[in-house]
Amino acid sequence: MSAPVRRPGGRSAAVLTSIRYAVEELVRERGAEKVTIPLVAERAGVNPTSVYRRWGDAATMLNDIATYRLDPERELPHTGDLRADLITWAREIVEHYRKPINAALLRSGSASAGEEETECLRNRRTEGLAIVGEPAALSADELIDGLIGPLVYRVIYLPWTLDDELPVRLVDKLLRA
Amino acid sequence: MSAPVRRPGGRSAAVLTSIRYAVEELVRERGAEKVTIPLVAERAGVNPTSVYRRWGDAATMLNDIATYRLDPERELPHTGDLRADLITWAREIVEHYRKPINAALLRSGSASAGEEETECLRNRRTEGLAIVGEPAALSADELIDGLIGPLVYRVIYLPWTLDDELPVRLVDKLLRA
């Protein structure tokens, strides 16, 4: 495995951080459906052009910001015990989306999904498959139907059921099947 | 089991039908996030008050309209063969949401979910448990994690994967577990 690539720091990282804070604040203040790129740019003190250049539209921006703490370049659990690694990974996702702001961002992103794969889905599937390793004990479809799908469904519709036991229950069912 | 209660016909049914058509047209024309109750009332030729009285706000209205063809009072498959009945039921759901307009309405409804159970989720769970029957071979959580969750996840994020084999695959996995 190659070493993880780190994101560049410096000015562009600072801009990104201020945009993220601006988005989170604005979502909290007025609800995700009323967050626009000009509003975000104004709050973050950046030029709207740089926001448009990065995300194209508000929906894509929200979708991306909703998942940034699940940075696709973060380190994944890797103990050699597939069950333990999948549970750790699923718990990270659950903990992330137990925060109401993150769940709200995911929901607002889902409103504009369906045209093509979201970055979030792509990242989660890639991570899941990386944890599963080679030879693959589980397919991408099995990960989606057995773990990612039910987790995200509960984030959207049943967030109060995101307890610590859910990842264990789902992973055990997935590995038993 | 008591006889299914039929919805009243006549004037209120006609009003409801014209509201549904208005919502579907407007969603197609301008996207769900721009559909408001006054717009719907105007298009349907009804008083906004009667729309507000029924649904309270646009998000609740969209959520409800998105699923009306899955009328909770329709007849459910009931052959005595649990696998066949669950597959028939899951296929109904898949067919419904293969229509882009229905998927779009589900997505827009999901943006405002999470405060309490949606009517749609409640209906699907009730139906699933009715098909499962007594003594329950499957719990509500098993239905959600094994069937409803993955189906709805794919409607939202991967609509092009809603093929005829998906219900079979999910039901077989659910019953094997």
Boltz contact constraints between the chains, C-beta under 6 A:
constraints:
  - contact:
      token1: [A, 33]
      token2: [B, 33]
      max_distance: 6.0
  - contact:
      token1: [A, 107]
      token2: [B, 110]
      max_distance: 6.0
  - contact:
      token1: [A, 107]
      token2: [B, 111]
      max_distance: 6.0
  - contact:
      token1: [A, 108]
      token2: [B, 111]
      max_distance: 6.0
  - contact:
      token1: [A, 110]
      token2: [B, 107]
      max_distance: 6.0
  - contact:
      token1: [A, 110]
      token2: [B, 110]
      max_distance: 6.0
  - contact:
      token1: [A, 110]
      token2: [B, 156]
      max_distance: 6.0
  - contact:
      token1: [A, 111]
      token2: [B, 107]
      max_distance: 6.0
  - contact:
      token1: [A, 111]
      token2: [B, 108]
      max_distance: 6.0
  - contact:
      token1: [A, 111]
      token2: [B, 111]
      max_distance: 6.0
  - contact:
      token1: [A, 113]
      token2: [B, 156]
      max_distance: 6.0
  - contact:
      token1: [A, 113]
      token2: [B, 157]
      max_distance: 6.0
  - contact:
      token1: [A, 114]
      token2: [B, 159]
      max_distance: 6.0
  - contact:
      token1: [A, 121]
      token2: [B, 157]
      max_distance: 6.0
  - contact:
      token1: [A, 145]
      token2: [B, 150]
      max_distance: 6.0
  - contact:
      token1: [A, 149]
      token2: [B, 149]
      max_distance: 6.0
  - contact:
      token1: [A, 149]
      token2: [B, 150]
      max_distance: 6.0
  - contact:
      token1: [A, 149]
      token2: [B, 153]
      max_distance: 6.0
  - contact:
      token1: [A, 150]
      token2: [B, 145]
      max_distance: 6.0
  - contact:
      token1: [A, 150]
      token2: [B, 149]
      max_distance: 6.0
  - contact:
      token1: [A, 152]
      token2: [B, 153]
      max_distance: 6.0
  - contact:
      token1: [A, 153]
      token2: [B, 149]
      max_distance: 6.0
  - contact:
      token1: [A, 153]
      token2: [B, 152]
      max_distance: 6.0
  - contact:
      token1: [A, 153]
      token2: [B, 153]
      max_distance: 6.0
  - contact:
      token1: [A, 156]
      token2: [B, 110]
      max_distance: 6.0
  - contact:
      token1: [A, 156]
      token2: [B, 113]
      max_distance: 6.0
  - contact:
      token1: [A, 157]
      token2: [B, 113]
      max_distance: 6.0
  - contact:
      token1: [A, 157]
      token2: [B, 121]
      max_distance: 6.0
  - contact:
      token1: [A, 159]
      token2: [B, 114]
      max_distance: 6.0
  - contact:
      token1: [A, 173]
      token2: [B, 177]
      max_distance: 6.0
  - contact:
      token1: [A, 177]
      token2: [B, 173]
      max_distance: 6.0
  - contact:
      token1: [A, 177]
      token2: [B, 177]
      max_distance: 6.0
